[in-house]
Amino acid sequence: MDALRYKPSTTVAAIIEREGRFLLVEEATPEGLRLNNPAGHLDPGESLVQACVRETLEETAFAFTPEALLGIYLARVQLPDGPARPGGADISYMRFAFCGRLGALDTQRTLDAGIVRTLWMTPDDIRASAARHRSPLVLQCIEDYLAGQRYPLDLLHTHSGVYDKH
């Protein structure tokens, strides 16, 4: 008998701090406006680091250079029933969070659909806004960053077959 395999969605997130504030995005979701780290899904043909660079640029218009793996996180999110999601959804996410160096802002770039704006928030502001977080991992990643958690990027290996076009 074939059992369904558990396949969490692979996501990446950028944890970016500047002068004691963290870069977040405010995005429109079926549950209303939510706050998130710059984050998104891994696309075919890219490494985790490449995905993080791309997602950060798409959601914030900032260049980003990952310098360390902050952590690997697994979370289950149960989304409510509603017009945009009949029957709701039970989704698990495997998040690879990175910290690194913020680059230039591309003032001509349009942000991804659904992204309302970017915000620079203090850790206390982020903690106080937990009810508006898109993921339970938003604050966890920032707390881990503040605790000094860092791992070398060479922990991650992307086999060349990922880049092959079929």
C-alpha positions in Angstrom: 0.0 0.0 0.0 1.4 3.4 -1.0 1.4 5.9 1.9 1.4 9.6 1.2 4.8 11.1 1.7 5.2 14.1 4.0 6.5 16.9 1.8 6.9 20.3 3.6 7.3 23.3 1.3 10.9 24.4 1.1 11.2 28.1 1.8 14.0 30.6 2.4 14.1 33.8 4.5 16.5 36.7 4.9 17.1 38.1 8.4 18.5 41.5 7.8 19.4 43.9 10.6 20.6 47.5 10.3 21.2 49.8 13.2 19.1 47.7 15.6 16.1 47.3 13.2 15.1 44.4 11.1 13.8 44.5 7.5 10.3 43.0 7.3 7.6 43.1 4.5 4.0 43.8 5.0 2.0 41.6 2.6 -1.6 41.1 1.7 -2.9 37.6 2.4 -6.3 36.0 2.5 -6.1 36.5 6.3 -5.4 40.2 5.9 -2.2 42.3 6.1 0.6 40.2 7.6 4.3 40.8 8.5 7.0 38.5 7.3 10.7 38.3 6.9 11.7 38.7 3.2 10.9 35.1 2.3 9.6 32.8 -0.4 9.8 29.4 -2.0 12.7 27.6 -3.5 12.3 27.5 -7.3 13.5 24.7 -9.6 17.1 25.1 -10.8 18.4 27.3 -7.9 20.3 26.7 -4.7 18.9 27.8 -1.3 21.3 30.8 -1.3 20.2 31.8 -4.8 16.6 31.6 -3.8 17.2 33.8 -0.8 19.0 36.4 -2.9 16.1 36.4 -5.4 13.3 36.5 -2.9 14.9 39.3 -1.0 15.3 41.4 -4.2 11.7 40.6 -5.4 10.1 41.5 -2.0 12.2 44.4 -0.9 14.1 45.7 -4.0 17.3 45.4 -1.9 20.3 43.3 -3.0 21.3 40.8 -0.4 24.4 38.7 0.1 23.9 35.8 2.5 26.9 35.3 4.8 25.7 32.7 7.2 22.9 30.1 7.7 20.9 31.2 10.7 19.0 28.0 11.1 16.7 25.4 9.6 13.1 25.5 10.9 10.1 23.4 10.5 6.6 24.8 11.1 3.1 23.6 10.5 0.5 26.3 9.8 -3.2 25.7 9.7 -5.0 28.3 7.6 -8.7 29.0 8.1 -11.5 28.3 5.7 -12.5 31.2 3.5 -13.3 32.4 0.0 -9.7 32.3 -1.1 -9.1 28.9 0.6 -12.2 26.8 0.7 -11.8 24.1 3.4 -8.7 25.9 4.8 -5.2 24.4 4.5 -2.8 22.5 6.6 0.7 23.3 5.4 4.2 22.5 6.7 7.2 24.7 5.8 10.9 23.9 6.0 12.5 27.3 6.2 16.2 27.9 5.6 17.0 31.3 7.2 20.0 33.3 6.2 21.7 36.5 7.6 24.1 38.6 5.7 25.0 41.9 4.1 22.3 44.3 2.7 23.2 45.8 -0.6 21.9 48.6 -2.7 18.2 49.5 -3.1 16.9 49.3 -6.7 14.5 52.3 -6.6 13.2 51.4 -10.1 12.1 47.9 -9.0 8.5 47.0 -8.4 7.9 44.8 -5.4 6.3 41.4 -5.8 2.5 41.2 -6.1 1.0 41.2 -2.6 3.9 43.1 -1.0 2.4 46.3 0.3 5.6 47.8 1.7 8.8 47.2 3.6 9.4 48.2 7.2 12.3 48.5 9.5 11.2 47.4 12.9 12.9 47.0 16.3 12.9 43.6 18.1 10.4 45.0 20.6 8.1 46.2 17.8 8.3 42.8 16.2 7.5 41.0 19.4 4.6 43.3 20.0 3.2 42.6 16.5 3.3 38.8 16.8 -0.5 38.5 16.1 0.2 39.9 12.7 3.1 37.6 11.7 2.5 35.5 8.7 4.5 32.6 10.2 5.4 31.6 13.7 9.0 31.6 12.4 9.2 35.4 11.9 10.1 36.1 15.5 11.9 32.8 16.1 14.5 33.7 13.4 15.0 37.2 14.8 15.5 35.9 18.3 18.0 33.3 17.1 19.8 36.1 15.2 19.9 38.2 18.3 21.3 35.2 20.3 24.2 35.1 17.9 23.3 31.9 16.2 25.3 31.5 12.9 26.4 28.5 10.8 28.8 28.5 7.8 27.2 28.5 4.3 29.4 25.5 3.4 27.1 23.3 5.5 24.8 23.5 2.4 25.7 21.6 -0.8 23.8 21.9 -4.1 24.5 19.1 -6.5 25.1 20.2 -10.1 22.1 18.2 -11.2 19.9 20.8 -9.7 21.0 23.2 -12.4 20.5 20.8 -15.3 17.8 21.8 -17.7 15.7 18.8 -18.8 
